[in-house]
């Protein structure tokens, strides 16, 4: 089952969170928080040859 990541804002900080319970560090940059979420949840790839 793929992870569901979201970005939550708390004051001037953005935090990446995942449905598995993982939480990234608080960031002042929303873009950095999005990068944290993408790093935690890389895109799914389809195996070749199937």
Buried (B, 14 or more C-beta within 10 A) or exposed (E): EEEEBEBEEEEEBBBBBBEEEBEBEBBEEEEBBBBBBEEBBEEEEEEEEE
